[in-house]
Amino acid sequence: MGDPGGIGPELIARCLADADLRQRARFIVHGSSASLTLAQERCGVHAQWFRASSDATPRTPWSEDAVVLDDERLTDVLSLEAAPSKRAGHASKQWVESAIADAMRVQDDPRRTDAMVTGPISKEAWGMAGYAWPGHTELLAARTHTKRACMVFDSPRLRVALATVHVPLMDLRNLLTIGRVYDPIDLGHQACLELGVTHPRIAVCGLNPHAGESGRLGDEETRVIAPAIAMARDTGINVHGPFPADTVFRDAAQGRWDMVVALYHDQGLIPLKLLSGGGAVNWTVGLPIVRTSPDHGTAFDIAGKGIADPRSMCSAIDLAIRLANARRTSTTATC
């Protein structure tokens, strides 16, 4: 559900009220039934679900098409303000942990889920609750024992993989290594294949203006980025660069590239969000489980008003369903 004080409950209420979406999967919501009830009233939509305790252990998989695993410990959820809080931070963190645990269960476990879609959380609220994780991506990698994970964003006009995620801009010079640039190239290539792109074309951004101007504006391009590209090309990946970031996204939006590797968060997400029209999806590539999320945050400024746009959440659910089905088909074919 994400932070119960943010727009997560409203997004889920709208998605559960989407008849077409409901027909495509069974939905298990880790969160608060009361919060979801209030959210649908505020949004003016109607959806039905089966309420169960958050620690329920069914003997067989849920037969209902929507189940809310209600956390009864959060009794005062309706009094939460639309702002970061210790209570909301604790609740959203526990819901994420529970969802990860269910996604990691063995195949025949009745509580096992095929994919995980995370509502937006507040990193400030997690900090207030005593959790030091910078975000979902890092927590997921740790809990699934994943050494290489990459944040990939998918949208109709642009796909972006990030070499670094939630780090201060001033720390980039000390964080960028050949391996750290190689990983999003390799994982981005694998993501394209999983999305059905048979011969992915990948472009890599430069870190500095004009991609360093042959060392005149910085040496990261020649010292780190170019060697990573060369290493990836040696494995057969069709990757090129480094390109100036102020032009490569235009070329990608026009169809020249299937994936762009950006070196830091805003370098990749500003053009992506500008062009996506609210429909981009965040996908954590490299995990043993499917995990997607909307491309935005908690939006406390509009939370509780019933006006949150569900397009990115619906797109995240759509992608999760497609990826889960594709992996199931692949596993069946292999067996």
Phi and psi restraints in degrees (value plus and minus 20) as a CYANA .aco file:
   2 GLY   PHI      60.0   100.0
   2 GLY   PSI    -183.6  -143.6
   3 ASP   PHI     -87.3   -47.3
   3 ASP   PSI     102.9   142.9
   4 PRO   PHI     -87.4   -47.4
   4 PRO   PSI     -35.6     4.4
   5 GLY   PHI    -108.8   -68.8
   5 GLY   PSI     -27.9    12.1
   6 GLY   PHI    -116.5   -76.5
   6 GLY   PSI    -178.3  -138.3
   7 ILE   PHI    -109.2   -69.2
   7 ILE   PSI     -21.0    19.0
   8 GLY   PHI     -72.0   -32.0
   8 GLY   PSI     -69.6   -29.6
   9 PRO   PHI     -79.2   -39.2
   9 PRO   PSI     -57.9   -17.9
  10 GLU   PHI     -87.9   -47.9
  10 GLU   PSI     -59.9   -19.9
  11 LEU   PHI     -82.3   -42.3
  11 LEU   PSI     -64.4   -24.4
  12 ILE   PHI     -86.3   -46.3
  12 ILE   PSI     -60.2   -20.2
  13 ALA   PHI     -79.7   -39.7
  13 ALA   PSI     -63.3   -23.3
  14 ARG   PHI     -87.6   -47.6
  14 ARG   PSI     -58.9   -18.9
  15 CYS   PHI     -87.8   -47.8
  15 CYS   PSI     -60.4   -20.4
  16 LEU   PHI     -88.1   -48.1
  16 LEU   PSI     -42.2    -2.2
  17 ALA   PHI    -104.9   -64.9
  17 ALA   PSI     -24.3    15.7
  18 ASP   PHI    -104.6   -64.6
  18 ASP   PSI      87.3   127.3
  19 ALA   PHI     -81.2   -41.2
  19 ALA   PSI     -60.0   -20.0
  20 ASP   PHI     -84.7   -44.7
  20 ASP   PSI     -62.2   -22.2
  21 LEU   PHI     -86.5   -46.5
  21 LEU   PSI     -59.4   -19.4
  22 ARG   PHI     -81.7   -41.7
  22 ARG   PSI     -48.5    -8.5
  23 GLN   PHI     -96.8   -56.8
  23 GLN   PSI     -33.2     6.8
  24 ARG   PHI    -115.4   -75.4
  24 ARG   PSI     -32.6     7.4
  25 ALA   PHI    -182.3  -142.3
  25 ALA   PSI     147.7   187.7
  26 ARG   PHI    -119.2   -79.2
  26 ARG   PSI     111.9   151.9
  27 PHE   PHI    -126.8   -86.8
  27 PHE   PSI     106.8   146.8
  28 ILE   PHI    -135.8   -95.8
  28 ILE   PSI      93.9   133.9
  29 VAL   PHI    -122.4   -82.4
  29 VAL   PSI     100.8   140.8
  30 HIS   PHI    -111.4   -71.4
  30 HIS   PSI      90.6   130.6
  31 GLY   PHI     153.1   193.1
  31 GLY   PSI    -160.4  -120.4
  32 SER   PHI    -143.3  -103.3
  32 SER   PSI     102.6   142.6
  33 SER   PHI     -85.8   -45.8
  33 SER   PSI     -59.2   -19.2
  34 ALA   PHI     -83.5   -43.5
  34 ALA   PSI     -61.5   -21.5
  35 SER   PHI     -83.9   -43.9
  35 SER   PSI     -59.7   -19.7
  36 LEU   PHI     -89.0   -49.0
  36 LEU   PSI     -58.1   -18.1
  37 THR   PHI     -81.9   -41.9
  37 THR   PSI     -66.5   -26.5
  38 LEU   PHI     -83.2   -43.2
  38 LEU   PSI     -58.8   -18.8
  39 ALA   PHI     -83.5   -43.5
  39 ALA   PSI     -62.3   -22.3
  40 GLN   PHI     -89.6   -49.6
  40 GLN   PSI     -51.7   -11.7
  41 GLU   PHI     -85.2   -45.2
  41 GLU   PSI     -61.7   -21.7
  42 ARG   PHI     -87.8   -47.8
  42 ARG   PSI     -52.5   -12.5
  43 CYS   PHI    -106.0   -66.0
  43 CYS   PSI     -32.2     7.8
  44 GLY   PHI      51.8    91.8
  44 GLY   PSI      11.6    51.6
  45 VAL   PHI    -140.3  -100.3
  45 VAL   PSI     146.6   186.6
  46 HIS   PHI    -153.3  -113.3
  46 HIS   PSI     106.8   146.8
  47 ALA   PHI    -162.6  -122.6
  47 ALA   PSI     126.1   166.1
  48 GLN   PHI    -129.6   -89.6
  48 GLN   PSI     128.2   168.2
  49 TRP   PHI    -172.1  -132.1
  49 TRP   PSI     142.4   182.4
  50 PHE   PHI    -116.1   -76.1
  50 PHE   PSI     108.5   148.5
  51 ARG   PHI    -115.0   -75.0
  51 ARG   PSI     110.8   150.8
  52 ALA   PHI    -155.8  -115.8
  52 ALA   PSI     139.4   179.4
  53 SER   PHI     -87.9   -47.9
  53 SER   PSI     127.8   167.8
  54 SER   PHI     -82.6   -42.6
  54 SER   PSI     -43.8    -3.8
  55 ASP   PHI    -123.7   -83.7
  55 ASP   PSI      -0.6    39.4
  56 ALA   PHI     -82.0   -42.0
  56 ALA   PSI     122.2   162.2
  57 THR   PHI    -145.4  -105.4
  57 THR   PSI      64.5   104.5
  58 PRO   PHI     -87.3   -47.3
  58 PRO   PSI     130.7   170.7
  59 ARG   PHI     -98.9   -58.9
  59 ARG   PSI     -47.5    -7.5
  60 THR   PHI    -151.6  -111.6
  60 THR   PSI     140.8   180.8
  61 PRO   PHI     -77.2   -37.2
  61 PRO   PSI     129.5   169.5
  62 TRP   PHI     -76.1   -36.1
  62 TRP   PSI     114.1   154.1
  63 SER   PHI    -107.0   -67.0
  63 SER   PSI     -43.7    -3.7
  64 GLU   PHI     -91.2   -51.2
  64 GLU   PSI     129.8   169.8
  65 ASP   PHI    -101.9   -61.9
  65 ASP   PSI     -28.4    11.6
  66 ALA   PHI    -169.3  -129.3
  66 ALA   PSI     103.9   143.9
  67 VAL   PHI    -149.0  -109.0
  67 VAL   PSI     112.0   152.0
  68 VAL   PHI    -125.0   -85.0
  68 VAL   PSI      95.5   135.5
  69 LEU   PHI    -103.0   -63.0
  69 LEU   PSI      76.4   116.4
  70 ASP   PHI    -100.4   -60.4
  70 ASP   PSI     105.8   145.8
  71 ASP   PHI    -106.8   -66.8
  71 ASP   PSI      80.5   120.5
  72 GLU   PHI     -92.7   -52.7
  72 GLU   PSI     -31.1     8.9
  73 ARG   PHI     -91.5   -51.5
  73 ARG   PSI     -44.2    -4.2
  74 LEU   PHI    -114.1   -74.1
  74 LEU   PSI      58.6    98.6
  75 THR   PHI    -100.6   -60.6
  75 THR   PSI     -39.7     0.3
  76 ASP   PHI    -128.5   -88.5
  76 ASP   PSI      10.7    50.7
  77 VAL   PHI     -81.6   -41.6
  77 VAL   PSI     -53.4   -13.4
  78 LEU   PHI     -92.7   -52.7
  78 LEU   PSI     -33.0     7.0
  79 SER   PHI    -114.1   -74.1
  79 SER   PSI     -20.5    19.5
  80 LEU   PHI     -87.6   -47.6
  80 LEU   PSI     118.0   158.0
  81 GLU   PHI    -104.9   -64.9
  81 GLU   PSI     141.7   181.7
  82 ALA   PHI    -100.1   -60.1
  82 ALA   PSI      51.6    91.6
  83 ALA   PHI    -184.3  -144.3
  83 ALA   PSI     138.5   178.5
  84 PRO   PHI     -80.4   -40.4
  84 PRO   PSI     119.4   159.4
  85 SER   PHI    -170.7  -130.7
  85 SER   PSI     136.3   176.3
  86 LYS   PHI     -82.5   -42.5
  86 LYS   PSI     -62.7   -22.7
  87 ARG   PHI     -83.4   -43.4
  87 ARG   PSI     -65.4   -25.4
  88 ALA   PHI     -87.7   -47.7
  88 ALA   PSI     -57.1   -17.1
  89 GLY   PHI     -83.0   -43.0
  89 GLY   PSI     -62.9   -22.9
  90 HIS   PHI     -84.6   -44.6
  90 HIS   PSI     -64.2   -24.2
  91 ALA   PHI     -82.7   -42.7
  91 ALA   PSI     -69.5   -29.5
  92 SER   PHI     -84.7   -44.7
  92 SER   PSI     -55.8   -15.8
  93 LYS   PHI     -85.0   -45.0
  93 LYS   PSI     -63.6   -23.6
  94 GLN   PHI     -86.0   -46.0
  94 GLN   PSI     -55.7   -15.7
  95 TRP   PHI     -86.5   -46.5
  95 TRP   PSI     -60.0   -20.0
  96 VAL   PHI     -84.4   -44.4
  96 VAL   PSI     -64.8   -24.8
  97 GLU   PHI     -79.4   -39.4
  97 GLU   PSI     -62.4   -22.4
  98 SER   PHI     -85.7   -45.7
  98 SER   PSI     -60.0   -20.0
  99 ALA   PHI     -86.6   -46.6
  99 ALA   PSI     -60.3   -20.3
 100 ILE   PHI     -82.8   -42.8
 100 ILE   PSI     -64.3   -24.3
 101 ALA   PHI     -80.3   -40.3
 101 ALA   PSI     -61.3   -21.3
 102 ASP   PHI     -87.9   -47.9
 102 ASP   PSI     -57.3   -17.3
 103 ALA   PHI     -89.0   -49.0
 103 ALA   PSI     -43.9    -3.9
 104 MET   PHI    -112.7   -72.7
 104 MET   PSI     -21.2    18.8
 105 ARG   PHI     -87.3   -47.3
 105 ARG   PSI     140.5   180.5
 106 VAL   PHI     -88.1   -48.1
 106 VAL   PSI     140.3   180.3
 107 GLN   PHI     -75.7   -35.7
 107 GLN   PSI     -60.3   -20.3
 108 ASP   PHI    -112.6   -72.6
 108 ASP   PSI     -11.3    28.7
 109 ASP   PHI     -94.7   -54.7
 109 ASP   PSI     109.1   149.1
 110 PRO   PHI     -80.0   -40.0
 110 PRO   PSI     -43.9    -3.9
 111 ARG   PHI    -113.3   -73.3
 111 ARG   PSI     -19.2    20.8
 112 ARG   PHI     -87.5   -47.5
 112 ARG   PSI     118.6   158.6
 113 THR   PHI    -134.9   -94.9
 113 THR   PSI     133.6   173.6
 114 ASP   PHI    -108.3   -68.3
 114 ASP   PSI     -40.9    -0.9
 115 ALA   PHI    -177.6  -137.6
 115 ALA   PSI     140.2   180.2
 116 MET   PHI    -150.6  -110.6
 116 MET   PSI     106.5   146.5
 117 VAL   PHI    -139.3   -99.3
 117 VAL   PSI     101.4   141.4
 118 THR   PHI    -121.9   -81.9
 118 THR   PSI     110.3   150.3
 119 GLY   PHI     -93.8   -53.8
 119 GLY   PSI     142.6   182.6
 120 PRO   PHI     -87.0   -47.0
 120 PRO   PSI     115.8   155.8
 121 ILE   PHI    -131.7   -91.7
 121 ILE   PSI     144.0   184.0
 122 SER   PHI    -124.0   -84.0
 122 SER   PSI      95.5   135.5
 123 LYS   PHI     -84.2   -44.2
 123 LYS   PSI     -52.2   -12.2
 124 GLU   PHI     -84.9   -44.9
 124 GLU   PSI     -61.0   -21.0
 125 ALA   PHI     -85.8   -45.8
 125 ALA   PSI     -59.0   -19.0
 126 TRP   PHI     -81.6   -41.6
 126 TRP   PSI     -60.4   -20.4
 127 GLY   PHI     -84.2   -44.2
 127 GLY   PSI     -59.8   -19.8
 128 MET   PHI     -84.0   -44.0
 128 MET   PSI     -50.4   -10.4
 129 ALA   PHI    -106.2   -66.2
 129 ALA   PSI     -21.0    19.0
 130 GLY   PHI      75.3   115.3
 130 GLY   PSI      -6.2    33.8
 131 TYR   PHI    -123.7   -83.7
 131 TYR   PSI     107.2   147.2
 132 ALA   PHI    -112.7   -72.7
 132 ALA   PSI     -18.7    21.3
 133 TRP   PHI     -84.1   -44.1
 133 TRP   PSI     114.0   154.0
 134 PRO   PHI     -94.8   -54.8
 134 PRO   PSI     -34.3     5.7
 135 GLY   PHI     152.6   192.6
 135 GLY   PSI    -198.3  -158.3
 136 HIS   PHI     -78.7   -38.7
 136 HIS   PSI     -64.7   -24.7
 137 THR   PHI     -77.6   -37.6
 137 THR   PSI     -67.6   -27.6
 138 GLU   PHI     -87.7   -47.7
 138 GLU   PSI     -59.1   -19.1
 139 LEU   PHI     -84.8   -44.8
 139 LEU   PSI     -64.3   -24.3
 140 LEU   PHI     -81.7   -41.7
 140 LEU   PSI     -62.8   -22.8
 141 ALA   PHI     -81.7   -41.7
 141 ALA   PSI     -60.7   -20.7
 142 ALA   PHI     -88.6   -48.6
 142 ALA   PSI     -66.1   -26.1
 143 ARG   PHI     -89.4   -49.4
 143 ARG   PSI     -48.6    -8.6
 144 THR   PHI    -117.5   -77.5
 144 THR   PSI     -14.9    25.1
 145 HIS   PHI      36.6    76.6
 145 HIS   PSI      23.6    63.6
 146 THR   PHI    -117.0   -77.0
 146 THR   PSI     102.6   142.6
 147 LYS   PHI    -101.6   -61.6
 147 LYS   PSI     -51.3   -11.3
 148 ARG   PHI    -146.6  -106.6
 148 ARG   PSI      89.9   129.9
 149 ALA   PHI    -151.6  -111.6
 149 ALA   PSI     128.8   168.8
 150 CYS   PHI    -158.4  -118.4
 150 CYS   PSI     119.2   159.2
 151 MET   PHI    -106.5   -66.5
 151 MET   PSI      95.4   135.4
 152 VAL   PHI    -135.9   -95.9
 152 VAL   PSI     117.7   157.7
 153 PHE   PHI    -135.0   -95.0
 153 PHE   PSI     109.2   149.2
 154 ASP   PHI    -135.1   -95.1
 154 ASP   PSI     114.1   154.1
 155 SER   PHI    -170.0  -130.0
 155 SER   PSI     146.8   186.8
 156 PRO   PHI     -78.9   -38.9
 156 PRO   PSI     -50.9   -10.9
 157 ARG   PHI    -129.7   -89.7
 157 ARG   PSI     -34.8     5.2
 158 LEU   PHI    -173.9  -133.9
 158 LEU   PSI     119.1   159.1
 159 ARG   PHI    -141.2  -101.2
 159 ARG   PSI     117.7   157.7
 160 VAL   PHI    -155.5  -115.5
 160 VAL   PSI     114.9   154.9
 161 ALA   PHI    -133.9   -93.9
 161 ALA   PSI     120.1   160.1
 162 LEU   PHI    -126.4   -86.4
 162 LEU   PSI     113.4   153.4
 163 ALA   PHI     -99.4   -59.4
 163 ALA   PSI     -54.1   -14.1
 164 THR   PHI    -150.2  -110.2
 164 THR   PSI     137.5   177.5
 165 VAL   PHI    -140.6  -100.6
 165 VAL   PSI    -116.0   -76.0
 166 HIS   PHI    -117.1   -77.1
 166 HIS   PSI      54.3    94.3
 167 VAL   PHI    -153.3  -113.3
 167 VAL   PSI     129.8   169.8
 168 PRO   PHI     -83.5   -43.5
 168 PRO   PSI     124.1   164.1
 169 LEU   PHI     -80.2   -40.2
 169 LEU   PSI     -55.4   -15.4
 170 MET   PHI     -89.9   -49.9
 170 MET   PSI     -34.3     5.7
 171 ASP   PHI    -111.7   -71.7
 171 ASP   PSI     -23.8    16.2
 172 LEU   PHI     -79.1   -39.1
 172 LEU   PSI     -61.9   -21.9
 173 ARG   PHI     -78.8   -38.8
 173 ARG   PSI     -55.9   -15.9
 174 ASN   PHI    -105.5   -65.5
 174 ASN   PSI     -34.2     5.8
 175 LEU   PHI    -115.6   -75.6
 175 LEU   PSI     -50.9   -10.9
 176 LEU   PHI     -93.9   -53.9
 176 LEU   PSI     100.6   140.6
 177 THR   PHI    -146.9  -106.9
 177 THR   PSI     150.4   190.4
 178 ILE   PHI     -80.3   -40.3
 178 ILE   PSI     -62.9   -22.9
 179 GLY   PHI     -84.9   -44.9
 179 GLY   PSI     -55.9   -15.9
 180 ARG   PHI     -91.4   -51.4
 180 ARG   PSI     -44.3    -4.3
 181 VAL   PHI    -106.6   -66.6
 181 VAL   PSI     -54.4   -14.4
 182 TYR   PHI     -84.5   -44.5
 182 TYR   PSI     -61.6   -21.6
 183 ASP   PHI     -76.7   -36.7
 183 ASP   PSI     -69.8   -29.8
 184 PRO   PHI     -86.9   -46.9
 184 PRO   PSI     -45.3    -5.3
 185 ILE   PHI     -86.1   -46.1
 185 ILE   PSI     -70.1   -30.1
 186 ASP   PHI     -85.3   -45.3
 186 ASP   PSI     -68.9   -28.9
 187 LEU   PHI     -89.8   -49.8
 187 LEU   PSI     -53.4   -13.4
 188 GLY   PHI     -84.8   -44.8
 188 GLY   PSI     -58.2   -18.2
 189 HIS   PHI     -81.6   -41.6
 189 HIS   PSI     -65.9   -25.9
 190 GLN   PHI     -83.3   -43.3
 190 GLN   PSI     -57.4   -17.4
 191 ALA   PHI     -82.6   -42.6
 191 ALA   PSI     -63.3   -23.3
 192 CYS   PHI     -80.4   -40.4
 192 CYS   PSI     -63.7   -23.7
 193 LEU   PHI     -80.5   -40.5
 193 LEU   PSI     -61.0   -21.0
 194 GLU   PHI     -88.2   -48.2
 194 GLU   PSI     -45.8    -5.8
 195 LEU   PHI    -105.6   -65.6
 195 LEU   PSI     -20.7    19.3
 196 GLY   PHI      76.9   116.9
 196 GLY   PSI     -12.8    27.2
 197 VAL   PHI    -103.9   -63.9
 197 VAL   PSI      88.6   128.6
 198 THR   PHI     -94.0   -54.0
 198 THR   PSI     -52.2   -12.2
 199 HIS   PHI    -151.3  -111.3
 199 HIS   PSI      57.3    97.3
 200 PRO   PHI     -81.3   -41.3
 200 PRO   PSI     118.7   158.7
 201 ARG   PHI    -133.0   -93.0
 201 ARG   PSI      99.5   139.5
 202 ILE   PHI    -138.7   -98.7
 202 ILE   PSI     114.7   154.7
 203 ALA   PHI    -134.7   -94.7
 203 ALA   PSI     125.7   165.7
 204 VAL   PHI    -138.5   -98.5
 204 VAL   PSI     111.9   151.9
 205 CYS   PHI     -95.4   -55.4
 205 CYS   PSI     132.7   172.7
 206 GLY   PHI    -101.8   -61.8
 206 GLY   PSI     140.8   180.8
 207 LEU   PHI    -104.9   -64.9
 207 LEU   PSI     -58.1   -18.1
 208 ASN   PHI    -118.0   -78.0
 208 ASN   PSI     144.2   184.2
 209 PRO   PHI     -75.1   -35.1
 209 PRO   PSI     119.6   159.6
 210 HIS   PHI      38.4    78.4
 210 HIS   PSI       6.8    46.8
 211 ALA   PHI      34.1    74.1
 211 ALA   PSI      15.8    55.8
 212 GLY   PHI      70.4   110.4
 212 GLY   PSI     -32.5     7.5
 213 GLU   PHI      31.9    71.9
 213 GLU   PSI      30.3    70.3
 214 SER   PHI      36.0    76.0
 214 SER   PSI      19.0    59.0
 215 GLY   PHI      74.6   114.6
 215 GLY   PSI     -28.5    11.5
 216 ARG   PHI     -92.5   -52.5
 216 ARG   PSI     -46.9    -6.9
 217 LEU   PHI    -136.8   -96.8
 217 LEU   PSI       2.7    42.7
 218 GLY   PHI     113.6   153.6
 218 GLY   PSI     132.1   172.1
 219 ASP   PHI    -127.3   -87.3
 219 ASP   PSI     -15.9    24.1
 220 GLU   PHI     -81.2   -41.2
 220 GLU   PSI     -53.7   -13.7
 221 GLU   PHI     -83.4   -43.4
 221 GLU   PSI     -64.6   -24.6
 222 THR   PHI    -104.2   -64.2
 222 THR   PSI     -51.3   -11.3
 223 ARG   PHI    -104.1   -64.1
 223 ARG   PSI     -53.1   -13.1
 224 VAL   PHI    -143.0  -103.0
 224 VAL   PSI     -72.1   -32.1
 225 ILE   PHI     -92.4   -52.4
 225 ILE   PSI     -69.1   -29.1
 226 ALA   PHI     -79.7   -39.7
 226 ALA   PSI     -63.2   -23.2
 227 PRO   PHI     -82.1   -42.1
 227 PRO   PSI     -55.4   -15.4
 228 ALA   PHI     -86.0   -46.0
 228 ALA   PSI     -60.2   -20.2
 229 ILE   PHI     -84.1   -44.1
 229 ILE   PSI     -63.5   -23.5
 230 ALA   PHI     -82.1   -42.1
 230 ALA   PSI     -60.7   -20.7
 231 MET   PHI     -83.8   -43.8
 231 MET   PSI     -60.7   -20.7
 232 ALA   PHI     -87.4   -47.4
 232 ALA   PSI     -58.9   -18.9
 233 ARG   PHI     -86.2   -46.2
 233 ARG   PSI     -51.4   -11.4
 234 ASP   PHI     -85.0   -45.0
 234 ASP   PSI     -43.1    -3.1
 235 THR   PHI    -110.1   -70.1
 235 THR   PSI     -19.9    20.1
 236 GLY   PHI      80.4   120.4
 236 GLY   PSI     -15.4    24.6
 237 ILE   PHI    -100.3   -60.3
 237 ILE   PSI     114.8   154.8
 238 ASN   PHI    -105.2   -65.2
 238 ASN   PSI      65.8   105.8
 239 VAL   PHI    -148.6  -108.6
 239 VAL   PSI     124.4   164.4
 240 HIS   PHI    -160.0  -120.0
 240 HIS   PSI     140.3   180.3
 241 GLY   PHI     114.2   154.2
 241 GLY   PSI    -186.5  -146.5
 242 PRO   PHI     -95.8   -55.8
 242 PRO   PSI     122.5   162.5
 243 PHE   PHI    -129.6   -89.6
 243 PHE   PSI     131.6   171.6
 244 PRO   PHI     -77.7   -37.7
 244 PRO   PSI     110.8   150.8
 245 ALA   PHI     -88.1   -48.1
 245 ALA   PSI     -39.0     1.0
 246 ASP   PHI    -100.5   -60.5
 246 ASP   PSI     -23.8    16.2
 247 THR   PHI    -145.3  -105.3
 247 THR   PSI     -46.4    -6.4
 248 VAL   PHI     -86.2   -46.2
 248 VAL   PSI     -53.2   -13.2
 249 PHE   PHI     -90.3   -50.3
 249 PHE   PSI     -52.6   -12.6
 250 ARG   PHI     -82.8   -42.8
 250 ARG   PSI     -64.5   -24.5
 251 ASP   PHI     -83.5   -43.5
 251 ASP   PSI     -59.8   -19.8
 252 ALA   PHI     -86.3   -46.3
 252 ALA   PSI     -60.6   -20.6
 253 ALA   PHI     -85.7   -45.7
 253 ALA   PSI     -45.0    -5.0
 254 GLN   PHI    -108.3   -68.3
 254 GLN   PSI     -17.7    22.3
 255 GLY   PHI      80.8   120.8
 255 GLY   PSI     -15.6    24.4
 256 ARG   PHI     -94.1   -54.1
 256 ARG   PSI     -53.4   -13.4
 257 TRP   PHI    -143.4  -103.4
 257 TRP   PSI     124.7   164.7
 258 ASP   PHI    -110.5   -70.5
 258 ASP   PSI     -40.3    -0.3
 259 MET   PHI    -173.1  -133.1
 259 MET   PSI     119.5   159.5
 260 VAL   PHI    -136.7   -96.7
 260 VAL   PSI     109.1   149.1
 261 VAL   PHI    -113.1   -73.1
 261 VAL   PSI      96.9   136.9
 262 ALA   PHI    -121.2   -81.2
 262 ALA   PSI     129.8   169.8
 263 LEU   PHI    -104.8   -64.8
 263 LEU   PSI     -44.1    -4.1
 264 TYR   PHI    -167.8  -127.8
 264 TYR   PSI     146.4   186.4
 265 HIS   PHI     -69.0   -29.0
 265 HIS   PSI     -82.5   -42.5
 266 ASP   PHI     -91.4   -51.4
 266 ASP   PSI     -46.7    -6.7
 267 GLN   PHI     -78.2   -38.2
 267 GLN   PSI     -59.3   -19.3
 268 GLY   PHI    -110.3   -70.3
 268 GLY   PSI     -54.0   -14.0
 269 LEU   PHI    -105.8   -65.8
 269 LEU   PSI     -43.1    -3.1
 270 ILE   PHI     -83.8   -43.8
 270 ILE   PSI     -72.9   -32.9
 271 PRO   PHI     -85.8   -45.8
 271 PRO   PSI     -56.7   -16.7
 272 LEU   PHI     -82.9   -42.9
 272 LEU   PSI     -68.4   -28.4
 273 LYS   PHI     -90.2   -50.2
 273 LYS   PSI     -50.2   -10.2
 274 LEU   PHI     -84.9   -44.9
 274 LEU   PSI     -57.5   -17.5
 275 LEU   PHI    -114.6   -74.6
 275 LEU   PSI     -35.3     4.7
 276 SER   PHI    -102.8   -62.8
 276 SER   PSI     -39.5     0.5
 277 GLY   PHI      45.2    85.2
 277 GLY   PSI       9.1    49.1
 278 GLY   PHI      65.4   105.4
 278 GLY   PSI     -10.7    29.3
 279 GLY   PHI    -134.2   -94.2
 279 GLY   PSI      -3.1    36.9
 280 ALA   PHI     -99.0   -59.0
 280 ALA   PSI     136.5   176.5
 281 VAL   PHI    -149.3  -109.3
 281 VAL   PSI     117.0   157.0
 282 ASN   PHI    -112.7   -72.7
 282 ASN   PSI     106.8   146.8
 283 TRP   PHI    -148.6  -108.6
 283 TRP   PSI     104.4   144.4
 284 THR   PHI    -107.2   -67.2
 284 THR   PSI      83.5   123.5
 285 VAL   PHI    -110.2   -70.2
 285 VAL   PSI     121.1   161.1
 286 GLY   PHI      87.5   127.5
 286 GLY   PSI     -33.9     6.1
 287 LEU   PHI     -97.3   -57.3
 287 LEU   PSI     137.3   177.3
 288 PRO   PHI     -96.9   -56.9
 288 PRO   PSI     -27.6    12.4
 289 ILE   PHI    -139.4   -99.4
 289 ILE   PSI     141.3   181.3
 290 VAL   PHI    -105.7   -65.7
 290 VAL   PSI     105.2   145.2
 291 ARG   PHI    -158.5  -118.5
 291 ARG   PSI     104.6   144.6
 292 THR   PHI    -149.7  -109.7
 292 THR   PSI     149.8   189.8
 293 SER   PHI    -181.8  -141.8
 293 SER   PSI     142.1   182.1
 294 PRO   PHI     -85.8   -45.8
 294 PRO   PSI     144.1   184.1
 295 ASP   PHI    -115.1   -75.1
 295 ASP   PSI       1.3    41.3
 296 HIS   PHI    -154.3  -114.3
 296 HIS   PSI     157.2   197.2
 297 GLY   PHI    -120.0   -80.0
 297 GLY   PSI    -177.8  -137.8
 298 THR   PHI     -94.3   -54.3
 298 THR   PSI     -41.0    -1.0
 299 ALA   PHI      29.9    69.9
 299 ALA   PSI      33.8    73.8
 300 PHE   PHI     -76.8   -36.8
 300 PHE   PSI     -46.7    -6.7
 301 ASP   PHI     -86.0   -46.0
 301 ASP   PSI     -43.5    -3.5
 302 ILE   PHI    -138.4   -98.4
 302 ILE   PSI     -20.8    19.2
 303 ALA   PHI     -80.8   -40.8
 303 ALA   PSI     119.2   159.2
 304 GLY   PHI      67.5   107.5
 304 GLY   PSI     -23.7    16.3
 305 LYS   PHI    -116.2   -76.2
 305 LYS   PSI     -27.7    12.3
 306 GLY   PHI      53.4    93.4
 306 GLY   PSI       1.5    41.5
 307 ILE   PHI    -137.3   -97.3
 307 ILE   PSI     -13.9    26.1
 308 ALA   PHI     -82.5   -42.5
 308 ALA   PSI     116.2   156.2
 309 ASP   PHI    -101.3   -61.3
 309 ASP   PSI      99.7   139.7
 310 PRO   PHI    -109.0   -69.0
 310 PRO   PSI     -15.1    24.9
 311 ARG   PHI     -78.8   -38.8
 311 ARG   PSI     -64.0   -24.0
 312 SER   PHI     -87.7   -47.7
 312 SER   PSI     -59.0   -19.0
 313 MET   PHI     -85.3   -45.3
 313 MET   PSI     -62.3   -22.3
 314 CYS   PHI     -82.4   -42.4
 314 CYS   PSI     -59.8   -19.8
 315 SER   PHI     -86.1   -46.1
 315 SER   PSI     -57.1   -17.1
 316 ALA   PHI     -85.1   -45.1
 316 ALA   PSI     -60.3   -20.3
 317 ILE   PHI     -87.1   -47.1
 317 ILE   PSI     -63.0   -23.0
 318 ASP   PHI     -78.7   -38.7
 318 ASP   PSI     -66.9   -26.9
 319 LEU   PHI     -85.1   -45.1
 319 LEU   PSI     -60.7   -20.7
 320 ALA   PHI     -80.9   -40.9
 320 ALA   PSI     -61.3   -21.3
 321 ILE   PHI     -84.0   -44.0
 321 ILE   PSI     -64.9   -24.9
 322 ARG   PHI     -84.4   -44.4
 322 ARG   PSI     -62.3   -22.3
 323 LEU   PHI     -87.1   -47.1
 323 LEU   PSI     -61.8   -21.8
 324 ALA   PHI     -83.8   -43.8
 324 ALA   PSI     -63.4   -23.4
 325 ASN   PHI     -83.7   -43.7
 325 ASN   PSI     -61.0   -21.0
 326 ALA   PHI     -84.7   -44.7
 326 ALA   PSI     -61.4   -21.4
 327 ARG   PHI     -88.4   -48.4
 327 ARG   PSI     -57.1   -17.1
 328 ARG   PHI     -84.8   -44.8
 328 ARG   PSI     -62.6   -22.6
 329 THR   PHI     -83.5   -43.5
 329 THR   PSI     -61.7   -21.7
 330 SER   PHI     -83.8   -43.8
 330 SER   PSI     -61.6   -21.6
 331 THR   PHI     -85.3   -45.3
 331 THR   PSI     -63.1   -23.1
 332 THR   PHI     -83.0   -43.0
 332 THR   PSI     -62.4   -22.4
 333 ALA   PHI     -84.4   -44.4
 333 ALA   PSI     -59.2   -19.2
 334 THR   PHI     -85.5   -45.5
 334 THR   PSI     -63.1   -23.1
